[in-house]
Amino acid sequence: MRIHFIAIGGAAMHNLALAVASKAGYVVTGSDDEIFDPALTHLRDAGLLPAETGWHPERITPDIDAIILGMHAREDNPELVRARELGIKIYSFPEYLYEQTKDKIRIVVGGSHGKTTTTSMILYVLNRLGIEADYMVGAQIEGFERMVRLSDTAKYAVFEGDEYLTSPLDLRSKFLWYHPHVAILTGIAWDHINVFPTFPEYVDTFRKFVHSIEPAGSFIYYQGDENLRMLADEITKSQGHEITNISVIPYKEYNGNVPMQVFGRHNMQNLQAAMLACHCIGVAPDDFYREIASFTGASNRLEKICETTDSVAYKDFAHSPSKLKATVNAVRERYPDKKLVACMELHTFSSLMADFLPQYKDCMAEADVAYVYFNPKVIEHKRLTPITAEEVRDAFGTKNVEVFTESEALQRRLQSLDYHNTALLMMSSGTFDGIDVKEFAAQLLSA
């Protein structure tokens, strides 16, 4: 089988390419107009790095068996146009994952927050128990070589279910492809305003996900979320064929006595969801709790990056309001006697849209010092309406918030602080425009 990846440089796409290339009898090629680390190094080490960047339609030939199309490509991509002319089968990323696992028992974790951590917890425990599983997860996990695995031998497949768009040719949510036997929803908090301009539209894509559960499957949902309770009630009352005999399983949060490496109420909720999913495929709760006790978290998800005798630093992927508030509150609860310095970057489409900014109200209220950064050039690049530092500060709504639009100015302000007895929290889905967060935090705490 010869498979060609259009937009191979994405985090998920390059990991899928590595997974496919590792299967016997598969030849993988790819293209992209920009490839950065870690994808660049991973692809180079595997011999999959394109010889040159850019799109090369002359390389799309009839001997290619399938195209896997990444979200980074546009509908008028020259390679995509050529593939369609030749009638080559075109898969989206989630469609291909489903195709490769359609005969397996699929566990899918969805929700506006906690997807990566909950998926990681499930995979970590299954791995520790010697239970083989294929998977796709949005972060690196201890004990796992890659973020995607596909095999001919695993009975189970565990997927992080993203509600964002499938591909330029398919504007449905990615997770609608997976048809889980065990589905988790961790919570619904409005995100991706560029795709779901109203909250009811956003909720509706999760409704469709619930209706995509396989007959006789299980729906595990966080009981504290009123929208999830509504969806659970709808399923319970529905007699539709597609949701016949669905087990509806509510959960709150774990409050047991086993010592855990992870902390925060949101992580205890994630942990309970992961336990219930594992229990659905035969893992005893006692076995789950024994193994999860050594789980230190997924990469970039409340990850400890530096510690001194009296100070500590974490980095986190938090960028949406619900994630941001949960992470700040978790660190506040963990270190009630330390000064909490919280720094976050507005980087995603939703976070940089003026209409969405009010969702951030009070999200950093628990921090002693709160810095918010955004780059006006990113807004210009995303072709969004400009926002001002004053608008951002007013949207967050608390006096502790200071807003920066230059990375160097933010760095100088962070360097001016005294980090004695401090918890530093750096949160972004970007890099604060080129900061090596781990190295920078170490410098701050050791100064």
Protein Blocks (a to p, Z undefined) as FASTA:
>chain_A
ZZddehjlbmklmmmmmmmmmpghiacddddfbdcdfklmmmmmnopacfbgcjdfklpc
fklmbdcddfkbcfklmklmmmmmnopacddfklmmmmmmmmbccdddedjehklmmmmm
mmmmmmmnopacddddfbdcehiablbdcdfkbmbdcddddfbdfblmlccdfklmnopa
bdcdfbdcdehkllmmbfklmmmmmmmmmmmpcghiacdddfklmklmmmmmmmmmpccf
klgoiacdddfbdcbfbdcfbgcjklmmmmmmmmmmmmmnopafklmmmmmmmpgbjehi
apafbdcfkbccdddfbfbfklmmmmmmmmmmmmmmbccddddddfbfklmpmklmmmmg
oklmmpmbdcddddfklmmmnopacddfklmmmmnopakbccdfbfklmmmmmmmpcceh
iacddddfbeonoiafklmmmmmmmZZ
